């Protein structure tokens, strides 16, 4: 196993913190989705004539927390790059 340098430790700690935050968001969303399903079932079985209010798991989560997780997920995804060379070749190619 390679040795870690002291300068690498903060970057590793930051990456682990981001991963923990994303995992925590996923867990919270799953728990609230379950609760939302139970509440929807209870509202449907209550026998009231009024249409129950539709909710989603995101209604129970903090908007600031969601924004921070979205920002982390956007940072993790590589930017989509278009292969312009192949597109130019297709345009230049004579049509038969």
Secondary structure, DSSP 4 states (H G I P E B T S, - for coil): -PPPPHHHHHHHHHHHHHHHHHHHHHHHHHHHHHHHHHHHHHHHHT--SSPPPP--GGGGS-HHHHHHHHHHHHHHSPPP---HHHHHHHHHSPP-
